[in-house]
Every structure is written in structure tokens, then in C-alpha cells.
Amino acid sequence: MQNDSLQLTKLENFLKATLKKNTLKTSTLFSKRVVRLDKKTSFDDLDSVVIKKPFLGFYVHSASDVEAEIKINVNNDFGDSFPVVTGLNIFLNGMVDGAQLSFDEQAGKSITIYFFHEPVDSFDIPSGGGGGGGVSLPTNFISSNIIVNEVPSLIFDANGSRKKMTIHNRSANRLYYGQNSEVSSAPILGSEDTTGYKNICSYVESGEKFVFENIAGLWARSDSDADILVHLFEEF
């Protein structure tokens, strides 16, 4: 988690350090896009093109609401769309010719994305991961947002082709995970401090990520009746 925080700090510092050059047009290192989500937009709409200029990567700087939902489709060979979340920064394996966005109408919400047109060489880009840190986008992946509540549920199936799954808790409550018997375990009366799912399961705190490097399926639940928004990024 500390590496993610350090990576975002370095990205912020890079943007500040290059802002003057960018503003004076002496060098276009990045383009800033603030996307209003007031009108439903699909990939088939002309309005879906968020940037035409070729870019090497992008950084989702901020959103007006943690639950703002938006998908991006970069114009490269694999052509798959995937959800973007605040803090996500992805560096591609080469220059791509623009990108499109798709989203439902979300009145009053917006999201800010920076697209990089030159290599970000002021710091090291760590490899691997599926979100918060700078990553090279894998050729085969599935990215999705799901809702988890206090009812134990299978959040993804076993998959022998999976390399890893990154689980990002995007809500305020703690996310507990494990096998079905673990997340379904009720505390024994009089022994609540040592029994039950809270003492058996591992967990992901609010805003944190966990990389699951296993081909097995995984169950999860919250510790209250509040819904938890979880971003899953599965790589093959």
C-alpha cells in the first residue's frame, strides 16, 4: 500500500514539474481531460472520443464521487473496454491512437484523466499490478466492478489460466475474504473475540488493494449491512 501511495505522489510531482512546459506549449507532455458525466455516452457516439492525440499511458487523477462509473477503450489491438477508478494509472506497451469513454448518465459527477504523450522517465514504473501503481496493461484481462454486502458471496470463480487478481476495496467498510466456510462462520456465543469470520478471514481495509496470486475462487463479505464497491482486475 505504501508503494501505491509513493507512486501516486511521484505522479503528482511529475505533473506539477511539467505543468509550465505544458502550458507554454514548449513540450506537450500530457493532456488533461475533465469529463462531465451528465449525459449518457456509449462507444458508438461521437462524443465518446475523449482524446485523439496518440498517448503512452494515462492517470485517473480524481473523481467528483467515489461511485462515478466510467469505462475506457484505448485504440489498440486488444480493443477491450474496462472500468477506470481514481488512482488508476496504466502505461501501455507502445503509443496508441486515442481513446473513447462510455458511461451512463450520472448527474453532477465528473472524472479527471491525464494522458501522457511522452515517456514518464522521472521515476521508475513498477511492473505488475492492476491499478494504483503504474502498470503495463496485459494482453488478456478482465476488469469489473462488483457490489459485496453482509451476505457471503463468491466474488470470482476458480480459473486455471489466471495469473493474478487485484482486489480494490473502494468503499468505507472493511472487506473480509476467504473460502465459503470461513466467511460464513458465525461467532460462538460468549467467544465472539476469538471465533467467527472476523477472527478467521483476511481482510482489505477501505481504499486498500490485495493481489490474489492463486487460481482458486474466492468468497467475500462486509461486516455490516452497507454495500461495498469492489474493483476486480484479473490477468491471464
Secondary structure, 3 states (H helix, E strand, C coil): CHHHHHHHHHHHHHHHHHHHHHHCCCCCCEEEEEEECCCCECCCCHHHEEECCCEEEEEEEEECCCCCCCEEEECCCCCCEEECCCCCEEEEEEEECCEEEEECCCCCCEEEEEEECCCCCCCCCCCCCCCCCCEECCCCEEEEEEEECCCCEEEECCCCCCCEEEEEECCCCCEEEECHHHHCCCCCCCCCCCCCHHHHCEEECCCCEEEECCCCCEEEEECCCCCEEEEEEEEC
